[in-house]
Amino acid sequence: MPAFAEPAIDPPLADSYRALLRSDQLRRGGIAPAPASESVAVLERALPMIDLKRLTSGDAGERKACADAMATAASEWGFFQVINHDVGRELLEEMRREQARLFRLPFDTKEKAGLLNGSYRWGNPTATSLRHLSWSEAFHVPLASISREDCDYGKLSSLRGVMQEVADAMSRVADTVAAALAEDLGHDAGGGEPAFPAGCDGTTCFLRLNRYPACPFAPDTFGLVPHTDSDFLTILCQDQVGGLQLMKDSRWVAVKPRSDALIVNIGDLFQAWSNNRYKSVEHKVVANAKAERLSVAYFLCPSYDSPVGTCGEPSPYRPFTFGEYRRKVQDDVKRTGKKIGLPNFLKQSPVDAMNH
């Protein structure tokens, strides 16, 4: 009897790579393109560390010092780590096991079976160059769908409960951090101002399960292309493989993994709300030749019709909603292959400013 091959687990990323490589070579008259990810020595740095236990301290001075340290990191780095975040290590390990089972399913099952409400994506469907290819796959799941009866988990019946627990726990971290950062800029939720950020609740945010397969074309390939996040805050739990890099002082810096910490980064909406005090920083994942990488990200997003607002006038940005922002980002990516983001929403565009 003929032996049947096991169904492929990985998406056809190598096919995409070769097709884009041929396309890049044709555009360059047969000359091989420069590597998408620069193979230069990158300094590994530990991110600023914030102990969230200090925020719940009975000492007002301790709470203020913690919030100030967080605000400094958000302004200077756009990224920081948090410890004592009350997201249990056992829960995160259980999430990693469930995630590994999910991604070990055959590619055809992940792509076509409607798992997790059809939230699966891989590579980059709009890529026209190797510089736009992400060597990764993910499930980008709206929180509102996790507990819905029509959300299909296939045979992974225990995944639903674990995802809900992780989402709830990361949501508490995001709300705590966002409130402290907003208060540091003068937002007074206890003094009658609405809770921050407006329009965010359990139905509007997202949980993203990421897998970065080992890549034979590493380290010249992106696991995730350079980008900023189109949200208020992102909470990330990564494994110990590494590969996350961020832009600091016009240079790429590798983030040193720490097993007991979650990573927090500022999104575009928080930069706009803070009048550019807090920075939404470009970051990427570099592919790894030998090991796969798993991570879970929680995105703090408002409803599509929510105005992003500002911590105070004058703001450099015109009023806009999250829905407007998302539509413009998607339109720019389709039209140009890359995200433009916040510069589109300045009251005075950079071009206008140069002409005055």
Wavefront OBJ file of the C-alpha trace (Angstrom):
o trace
v 0.000 0.000 0.000
v 1.297 3.480 -0.784
v 2.378 5.567 2.172
v 0.317 8.696 2.664
v 2.126 11.899 3.555
v 1.123 13.637 6.739
v -0.902 16.795 6.019
v 1.221 19.934 6.150
v 1.041 21.953 9.369
v 2.859 25.089 8.209
v 1.274 27.558 5.810
v 2.964 27.746 2.372
v 5.289 30.542 3.439
v 8.232 29.123 1.460
v 6.144 29.322 -1.738
v 5.329 32.963 -0.981
v 8.998 33.661 -0.271
v 10.168 32.176 -3.602
v 7.445 33.951 -5.599
v 8.282 37.315 -4.016
v 12.023 36.675 -4.467
v 11.470 36.080 -8.215
v 9.322 39.195 -8.404
v 11.967 41.286 -6.620
v 14.699 39.941 -8.921
v 12.688 40.750 -12.062
v 12.165 44.310 -10.855
v 15.903 44.628 -10.224
v 16.951 43.191 -13.602
v 17.988 39.799 -12.205
v 19.976 41.188 -9.270
v 19.202 39.556 -5.917
v 17.357 41.974 -3.594
v 18.864 43.173 -0.328
v 17.771 41.081 2.675
v 14.392 42.116 4.065
v 15.742 42.014 7.615
v 19.157 43.593 8.041
v 21.717 41.034 9.307
v 23.641 43.560 11.383
v 24.644 43.136 15.003
v 21.728 44.251 17.183
v 22.214 45.154 20.820
v 20.049 43.166 23.248
v 18.526 45.320 25.982
v 16.310 44.737 28.987
v 13.218 46.939 28.830
v 12.353 49.273 31.733
v 10.834 47.178 34.513
v 7.645 48.182 36.351
v 6.450 46.377 39.489
v 2.646 46.640 39.373
v 2.413 45.738 43.056
v 3.581 49.299 43.779
v 0.400 50.631 42.098
v -1.791 48.864 44.654
v 0.379 49.901 47.576
v -1.329 51.757 50.381
v 1.391 54.403 50.117
v 0.338 57.289 47.831
v 3.960 58.260 47.218
v 4.774 54.710 46.117
v 1.818 54.673 43.699
v 2.833 58.037 42.229
v 6.468 56.943 41.794
v 5.313 53.790 39.984
v 2.999 55.734 37.656
v 5.757 58.266 36.950
v 8.226 55.485 36.090
v 5.644 53.963 33.751
v 5.020 57.330 32.077
v 8.762 57.892 31.614
v 9.128 54.479 29.954
v 6.083 55.174 27.727
v 7.631 58.504 26.665
v 11.236 57.378 26.168
v 10.789 53.777 24.990
v 7.118 53.244 24.116
v 7.705 49.789 25.654
v 8.190 48.424 29.169
v 7.890 45.178 31.143
v 5.573 44.555 34.084
v 6.009 42.037 36.909
v 3.607 41.103 39.727
v 0.843 41.438 37.136
v -1.383 38.700 38.614
v -1.596 36.723 35.369
v -0.684 33.302 36.745
v 2.320 31.448 35.316
v 0.319 28.189 35.305
v -2.428 29.863 33.248
v 0.098 31.181 30.714
v 1.757 27.760 30.458
v -1.660 26.187 29.884
v -2.337 28.797 27.190
v 0.964 27.890 25.505
v 0.062 24.189 25.511
v -3.368 24.897 24.021
v -1.811 27.237 21.482
v 0.709 24.578 20.417
v -2.135 22.061 19.920
v -4.087 24.587 17.861
v -1.198 25.417 15.552
v -0.276 21.723 15.116
v -3.547 21.229 13.229
v -3.163 20.760 9.454
v -2.894 24.032 7.529
v -6.044 23.240 5.519
v -7.996 22.793 8.749
v -6.760 26.106 10.166
v -7.416 28.008 6.953
v -10.691 26.535 5.752
v -12.577 24.985 8.645
v -13.859 28.269 10.079
v -12.030 27.687 13.368
v -12.403 30.505 15.897
v -14.853 32.312 13.610
v -12.489 32.310 10.650
v -9.929 34.489 12.454
v -6.901 32.668 10.962
v -4.350 34.531 8.854
v -0.817 33.828 7.638
v 1.989 35.621 5.795
v 0.774 38.822 4.226
v -1.821 38.633 1.418
v -0.972 42.149 0.173
v 2.811 41.554 0.031
v 4.409 42.686 -3.222
v 8.011 42.385 -1.986
v 9.990 40.264 0.473
v 10.135 43.325 2.693
v 6.365 42.948 3.203
v 6.350 39.205 4.012
v 5.753 38.041 7.602
v 6.937 34.473 8.299
v 4.134 33.727 10.749
v 0.573 32.565 11.280
v -2.010 33.779 13.780
v -5.566 33.678 15.050
v -6.767 37.269 15.621
v -9.835 36.704 17.797
v -12.390 39.351 18.854
v -13.013 38.930 22.580
v -16.749 39.098 21.955
v -16.600 35.851 19.966
v -14.630 33.693 22.454
v -17.629 32.682 24.551
v -20.211 32.678 21.753
v -21.812 29.291 21.063
v -21.254 29.642 17.305
v -17.466 30.097 17.755
v -16.052 26.817 16.414
v -13.203 25.280 18.439
v -13.242 21.970 16.543
v -11.880 19.230 18.810
v -10.038 21.733 21.026
v -12.844 22.007 23.565
v -10.599 23.197 26.422
v -9.210 26.122 24.371
v -12.297 28.320 24.904
v -12.045 28.438 28.693
v -8.283 29.033 28.717
v -8.546 31.845 26.153
v -11.319 33.495 28.171
v -9.252 33.319 31.382
v -6.185 34.776 29.650
v -8.260 37.535 28.028
v -9.870 38.460 31.363
v -6.501 38.516 33.166
v -4.717 40.533 30.473
v -7.698 42.899 30.321
v -7.215 43.726 34.015
v -3.515 44.468 33.394
v -4.325 46.672 30.390
v -7.002 48.619 32.292
v -4.672 49.140 35.285
v -1.769 50.356 33.145
v -3.926 52.565 30.900
v -5.634 54.225 33.870
v -2.280 54.959 35.577
v -0.759 56.415 32.391
v -3.843 58.567 31.746
v -3.888 59.801 35.341
v -0.230 60.779 35.019
v -1.319 63.164 32.238
v -4.024 64.701 34.428
v -7.015 62.497 33.587
v -9.157 62.298 36.738
v -11.525 59.318 36.466
v -12.355 59.657 40.164
v -13.269 63.326 39.704
v -16.142 62.788 37.306
v -14.262 62.291 34.048
v -15.267 59.114 32.135
v -13.198 55.960 32.540
v -10.197 55.767 30.238
v -10.007 54.782 27.475
v -13.579 55.574 26.438
v -15.411 52.952 24.422
v -13.217 49.997 25.479
v -14.818 46.940 27.046
v -14.843 43.157 26.809
v -16.571 43.235 23.429
v -14.201 45.607 21.608
v -10.738 44.179 22.323
v -8.815 41.359 20.652
v -6.650 38.385 21.622
v -4.087 37.302 19.047
v -2.383 33.898 19.157
v 0.866 34.007 17.160
v 3.165 31.295 15.848
v 6.442 32.010 14.056
v 7.620 28.745 12.420
v 11.335 28.061 12.112
v 12.471 29.762 8.892
v 15.181 28.423 6.548
v 15.720 31.957 5.223
v 16.414 33.477 8.659
v 17.796 35.850 9.808
v 17.153 37.773 6.566
v 13.374 37.386 6.891
v 10.783 39.076 9.096
v 8.653 36.971 11.403
v 6.489 40.098 11.564
v 7.217 43.142 9.428
v 8.077 46.485 11.102
v 4.897 48.211 12.259
v 3.197 50.163 15.023
v 0.037 48.928 16.762
v -3.318 50.527 15.863
v -4.723 50.369 19.415
v -4.342 52.073 22.801
v -2.168 49.445 24.485
v -0.831 45.976 23.738
v -0.039 43.395 26.440
v 2.300 40.649 25.186
v 3.307 37.305 26.642
v 6.201 35.805 24.687
v 8.214 32.612 25.103
v 11.974 32.502 25.653
v 12.963 32.126 21.971
v 13.268 35.890 21.446
v 13.164 37.781 18.164
v 11.188 40.883 19.166
v 13.017 44.091 18.261
v 12.012 47.740 18.647
v 13.295 51.045 17.353
v 15.174 53.035 20.014
v 17.236 56.146 19.213
v 17.023 55.340 15.462
v 18.483 51.836 15.969
v 16.921 48.391 16.285
v 17.202 46.943 19.795
v 16.513 43.272 20.623
v 14.230 42.696 23.610
v 15.646 40.225 26.124
v 12.872 37.782 27.151
v 12.053 37.466 30.848
v 9.830 34.570 31.894
v 7.992 36.319 34.761
v 7.240 39.558 32.882
v 4.615 40.732 30.416
v 5.554 43.320 27.804
v 3.453 46.479 27.401
v 3.673 48.755 24.388
v 1.944 52.008 23.549
v -0.327 52.003 20.490
v -1.098 54.734 17.971
v -4.340 55.755 19.698
v -2.598 56.382 23.025
v 0.080 58.456 21.274
v -2.674 60.569 19.684
v -4.651 60.878 22.954
v -1.488 61.884 24.854
v -0.603 64.592 22.281
v 2.573 62.650 21.430
v 3.784 62.461 25.050
v 3.651 58.671 24.879
v 5.261 57.010 21.866
v 3.874 54.297 19.615
v 7.177 52.781 18.540
v 7.951 50.744 15.437
v 8.722 47.109 16.241
v 9.208 43.803 14.415
v 9.923 40.114 14.922
v 12.977 38.552 13.270
v 12.547 34.959 12.074
v 14.524 32.177 13.747
v 16.241 29.422 11.717
v 16.036 26.703 14.381
v 13.109 27.247 16.724
v 9.468 28.210 16.419
v 8.238 31.096 18.570
v 4.838 31.431 20.259
v 3.292 34.556 21.732
v -0.100 35.860 22.898
v -1.050 39.521 22.500
v -3.997 41.419 24.001
v -5.038 44.569 22.119
v -6.898 47.283 24.060
v -9.217 48.742 21.412
v -12.340 50.934 21.588
v -15.516 50.420 19.578
v -15.276 51.523 15.945
v -17.519 54.547 16.500
v -15.610 55.790 19.590
v -13.806 59.133 19.252
v -10.148 58.724 20.234
v -10.113 62.101 21.986
v -7.242 63.934 23.638
v -5.818 64.529 27.099
v -6.092 68.273 26.453
v -6.213 70.945 23.806
v -4.485 72.049 21.726
v -4.037 68.630 20.148
v -1.899 68.162 17.035
v -4.535 65.752 15.691
v -7.954 66.403 14.234
v -10.876 64.507 15.838
v -11.253 60.939 14.539
v -12.836 57.639 15.529
v -11.156 54.258 15.792
v -13.200 53.083 12.790
v -11.910 55.969 10.651
v -8.363 55.154 11.693
v -8.659 51.429 10.892
v -10.235 52.113 7.486
v -7.499 54.592 6.544
v -4.748 52.174 7.621
v -6.285 49.339 5.593
v -6.718 51.616 2.573
v -3.081 52.765 2.745
v -1.800 49.182 3.025
v -3.835 48.101 -0.008
v -2.782 51.156 -2.009
v 0.902 51.496 -1.080
v 1.845 48.231 0.671
v 2.549 50.002 3.969
v 0.780 51.713 6.838
v 1.064 55.496 7.170
v -0.914 55.832 10.397
v -1.033 58.933 12.594
v 0.481 61.458 10.119
v -2.774 61.131 8.145
v -4.681 62.637 11.072
v -2.521 65.647 11.916
v -4.391 68.961 11.812
v -1.564 70.209 9.639
v 0.118 67.568 7.504
v 3.943 67.548 7.296
v 3.695 68.688 3.668
v 1.420 71.602 4.613
v 3.790 72.576 7.406
v 6.730 72.753 5.005
v 4.772 75.051 2.701
v 4.048 77.630 5.403
l 1 2 3 4 5 6 7 8 9 10 11 12 13 14 15 16 17 18 19 20 21 22 23 24 25 26 27 28 29 30 31 32 33 34 35 36 37 38 39 40 41 42 43 44 45 46 47 48 49 50 51 52 53 54 55 56 57 58 59 60 61 62 63 64 65 66 67 68 69 70 71 72 73 74 75 76 77 78 79 80 81 82 83 84 85 86 87 88 89 90 91 92 93 94 95 96 97 98 99 100 101 102 103 104 105 106 107 108 109 110 111 112 113 114 115 116 117 118 119 120 121 122 123 124 125 126 127 128 129 130 131 132 133 134 135 136 137 138 139 140 141 142 143 144 145 146 147 148 149 150 151 152 153 154 155 156 157 158 159 160 161 162 163 164 165 166 167 168 169 170 171 172 173 174 175 176 177 178 179 180 181 182 183 184 185 186 187 188 189 190 191 192 193 194 195 196 197 198 199 200 201 202 203 204 205 206 207 208 209 210 211 212 213 214 215 216 217 218 219 220 221 222 223 224 225 226 227 228 229 230 231 232 233 234 235 236 237 238 239 240 241 242 243 244 245 246 247 248 249 250 251 252 253 254 255 256 257 258 259 260 261 262 263 264 265 266 267 268 269 270 271 272 273 274 275 276 277 278 279 280 281 282 283 284 285 286 287 288 289 290 291 292 293 294 295 296 297 298 299 300 301 302 303 304 305 306 307 308 309 310 311 312 313 314 315 316 317 318 319 320 321 322 323 324 325 326 327 328 329 330 331 332 333 334 335 336 337 338 339 340 341 342 343 344 345 346 347 348 349 350 351 352 353 354 355 356
